[in-house]
Amino acid sequence: MNGASGTAAEPGSVMLEASELTKHYPVRSNRVRDLTRTRKVVHAVEDVSLELVAGKVVALVGESGSGKSTIGRVLAQLEPATAGVVRLRGERVRRGRGRLLRYRREVQIVFQDPFSSLNPIHSVGYHLGRSLKIHGITRRKAETNERIASLLERVHLTPPGQFLSKFPHELSGGQRQRVAIARALAVSPKVLLADEPVSMLDVSIRLSILNLLAELTRREQLALLYITHDIASARYFADRLYVMYAGRIVEGGSAEDVTQSPAHPYTQLLLSAAPNPDREGSADPAVLNSGEAPSLISPPSGCRFHPRCPHARAVCASDAPPQIEIGQGQWAACWLLGGDPPGGPMETQPSINRGEQK
């Protein structure tokens, strides 16, 4: 790719890595302070680790308020992490004006609402040209125009001349999102963070945008993080899938394994809202309609899903479960799948419907 920063990405290489990432937000209302006058915080993300690999799509799935968009903003360095480490190409990322500019040559984000992410008073040509100029990729007007035309063609907005002078309100939702994707691609990044990129679009054009992102990922060896609440689209679109609940990742593995044979009760709950005739088994009926997500100002101890889980044991309320390997790269953080909790093993383990494994 012309104007690419750094060296080309090797297929399968880890481009961006988060280790034990934590993000807390201070709560500024006196009403939530306790008697010791200790300021409360929102525990938005706790001890999250994941890897983004060149040429692969990783999906981060969870309901609203689970913390998945917060991870995207921290990985984009739009907000600092409270704790944990982010590494780009194996090197620890540190904040600073010059460092952030170089980082954003490598890592770009596409936001949920393309209308609010584009300036309504500027044209498509201005949006794309400004990215090129800020990062010093082009200097002459002719070169800039050539690169802008190439970007529009890469996102299938053709002929380019038809879109250069248009403003965001003159475009459809799908066209605006393609412009937002083109703007992210302008600096030839190696990592693309897509935060709910199709949720604001008409159902009829969502698939075309996902297909575009998949095409770019494979052709340009991008490492793509797809953040979504829609586990059905994640199954179709992603190579690997992580399920997030109340600030923690509770299950991970290949998209096919996680959606065909969910191990964690919360994953079953998500899948129950996305009927799939090809999926073996179904969600545990006892899990359905089992309450709402907890407050992240005072999150539950132990497993954060235990207040909603019909199989919860005493250990679930007292101790956070470890990641328990299920096989073929799939794992889940759930005491009911095994493991030795503090105080010794559990007396009995209730079964969890996992498709073939009952």
Residue pairs with C-beta under 8 A, 6 or more apart in sequence:
1 188
1 220
2 147
2 150
2 188
3 132
3 137
3 138
3 147
3 187
3 188
4 188
5 102
5 105
5 106
5 187
5 188
5 189
5 190
6 89
6 105
6 106
6 190
8 221
9 15
9 54
9 55
9 190
9 221
9 222
9 223
10 54
10 221
11 54
11 55
11 221
12 53
12 54
12 55
12 56
13 53
13 54
14 51
14 52
14 53
14 54
14 90
15 52
15 53
15 54
15 88
15 89
15 106
15 190
15 191
15 223
16 51
16 52
16 75
16 86
16 87
16 88
16 107
16 191
16 223
16 225
17 50
17 51
17 52
17 86
17 87
17 90
18 48
18 49
18 50
18 51
18 71
18 74
18 75
18 84
18 85
18 86
18 87
19 49
19 84
19 85
19 86
19 87
20 47
20 48
20 49
20 83
20 84
20 85
21 45
21 47
21 48
21 49
21 71
21 74
21 81
21 83
21 84
21 85
21 86
22 45
22 46
22 47
22 48
22 81
22 82
22 83
22 84
23 44
23 45
23 67
23 70
23 71
23 74
23 79
23 81
23 82
24 41
24 42
24 43
24 44
24 82
25 41
25 42
25 44
26 39
26 40
26 41
26 42
27 39
27 40
27 41
27 42
27 297
32 40
32 297
33 39
33 40
34 40
40 297
40 298
41 297
42 296
42 297
43 247
43 296
43 297
43 299
44 67
44 70
44 247
44 296
45 67
45 70
45 71
45 74
45 247
46 247
46 248
46 299
47 84
47 248
48 67
48 71
48 84
48 244
48 247
48 248
48 249
49 249
50 58
50 60
50 71
50 242
50 249
50 252
51 58
52 58
52 191
52 223
52 224
52 225
53 223
54 190
54 221
54 222
54 223
55 217
55 218
55 221
55 222
55 223
56 217
56 223
56 224
56 239
56 240
57 213
57 214
57 217
57 224
57 226
57 237
57 238
57 239
57 240
58 223
58 224
58 225
58 226
58 238
58 239
58 240
58 241
58 242
59 225
59 226
59 227
59 228
59 234
59 237
59 238
59 240
59 241
59 242
59 255
60 68
60 71
60 72
60 225
60 226
60 227
60 228
60 242
60 244
61 68
61 228
61 229
61 230
61 231
61 234
61 241
61 242
61 243
61 244
61 270
62 68
62 229
62 243
62 244
62 245
62 270
63 229
63 245
63 270
63 293
64 229
65 246
65 293
65 296
66 244
66 245
66 246
66 247
66 293
67 244
67 246
67 247
67 248
67 296
68 227
68 228
68 244
69 112
69 195
69 196
69 227
70 79
71 227
71 244
72 109
72 193
72 195
72 225
72 227
73 79
73 109
73 195
74 80
74 81
74 86
75 86
75 107
75 191
75 193
75 225
76 104
76 107
76 108
76 109
76 193
77 86
77 93
77 95
77 100
77 103
77 104
77 107
78 109
80 95
85 92
85 93
86 92
86 93
87 93
88 103
88 106
88 107
88 191
89 106
89 190
93 99
93 103
101 134
101 135
104 135
104 187
104 189
105 135
105 187
105 188
105 189
106 189
106 190
106 191
107 189
107 190
107 191
107 193
108 184
108 185
108 187
108 189
108 191
108 192
108 193
109 184
109 192
109 193
109 194
109 195
110 117
110 177
110 180
110 181
110 184
110 192
110 193
110 194
110 195
110 197
111 117
111 180
111 195
111 197
112 195
112 196
112 197
112 199
112 200
113 200
114 168
114 173
114 176
114 177
114 179
114 180
114 200
115 168
115 169
115 173
115 176
115 200
117 180
118 127
118 168
118 176
118 179
118 180
119 126
119 127
119 168
120 167
120 168
120 169
121 167
122 130
122 167
123 164
123 165
123 166
123 167
124 152
124 163
124 164
124 165
124 166
124 167
124 168
124 171
124 179
125 145
125 148
125 164
125 165
127 179
127 183
128 147
128 148
128 151
128 152
128 179
128 182
128 183
128 186
129 144
129 148
131 137
131 183
131 186
131 187
132 138
132 144
132 147
132 148
132 186
132 187
133 144
135 186
135 187
137 147
137 186
137 187
137 188
138 144
138 147
147 186
148 160
148 164
149 160
149 161
149 164
151 182
151 183
151 185
151 186
152 158
152 160
152 163
152 164
152 182
153 160
154 182
154 185
154 216
155 178
155 179
155 181
155 182
155 185
155 212
156 178
156 212
157 163
157 175
157 178
157 179
157 182
163 171
163 175
163 179
168 176
168 179
171 179
172 205
173 200
173 201
173 202
173 205
174 201
174 202
174 205
174 208
174 209
177 197
177 198
177 200
177 201
177 209
178 209
178 212
181 197
181 209
181 212
181 213
181 216
184 192
185 192
185 216
189 222
190 221
190 222
190 223
191 222
191 223
191 224
191 225
192 213
192 216
192 217
192 222
192 223
192 224
192 225
193 224
193 225
193 227
194 213
194 224
194 225
194 226
194 227
195 227
196 227
196 228
196 229
197 209
197 210
197 213
197 226
198 206
198 209
198 210
198 228
198 233
199 228
199 229
199 230
201 209
206 233
210 233
210 236
210 237
213 224
213 226
213 237
214 237
216 222
216 224
217 223
217 224
226 234
226 237
226 238
228 234
230 274
231 241
231 243
231 259
231 267
231 270
231 271
231 273
231 274
232 274
232 276
234 241
234 255
234 259
235 241
235 255
235 256
235 258
235 259
235 276
237 255
238 255
239 254
239 255
240 252
240 253
240 254
240 255
241 252
241 253
241 254
241 255
241 258
241 259
242 249
242 251
242 252
243 249
243 250
243 251
243 252
243 258
243 264
243 266
243 267
243 270
244 250
245 266
245 293
245 304
245 305
246 293
246 294
246 296
246 299
246 300
246 304
246 305
247 296
247 299
247 304
248 304
248 320
248 333
249 333
250 264
250 266
250 267
250 305
250 332
250 333
250 334
251 258
251 262
251 263
251 264
251 266
251 267
251 330
251 331
251 332
251 333
251 334
252 258
252 323
252 330
252 331
252 332
253 326
253 328
253 329
253 330
253 331
254 328
254 329
254 330
257 328
257 329
257 330
258 267
258 330
259 271
259 276
259 279
260 278
260 279
260 280
260 355
261 280
261 281
261 330
261 354
261 355
261 356
261 357
262 268
262 271
262 283
262 354
262 355
263 326
263 330
263 331
263 332
263 334
263 337
263 352
263 354
264 305
264 332
264 333
264 334
265 284
265 287
265 305
265 308
265 309
265 310
265 311
265 334
265 336
265 352
266 287
266 305
266 308
266 309
267 332
268 283
268 284
268 287
268 352
268 353
269 283
269 287
269 288
269 290
269 308
271 279
271 283
272 282
272 283
272 287
272 288
279 355
280 355
280 356
281 353
281 354
281 355
281 356
281 358
282 353
283 353
284 310
284 352
284 353
286 310
286 311
287 308
287 309
287 310
290 308
290 309
290 310
291 307
291 308
292 308
294 300
294 304
294 307
300 306
300 307
300 317
301 317
301 318
302 315
302 316
302 317
302 318
302 319
302 320
302 321
303 309
303 312
303 316
303 317
303 320
303 321
303 333
303 334
303 335
306 312
306 316
306 317
309 316
311 336
311 350
311 352
313 335
313 336
313 346
315 335
315 341
315 342
315 343
315 346
316 335
316 336
318 342
319 335
319 341
319 342
320 333
321 333
321 334
321 335
321 339
321 341
322 333
322 339
323 331
323 332
323 333
324 331
324 332
324 333
324 334
324 337
324 338
324 339
325 331
326 332
326 337
334 352
335 341
335 346
336 349
336 350
336 352
337 349
337 352
338 349
351 358
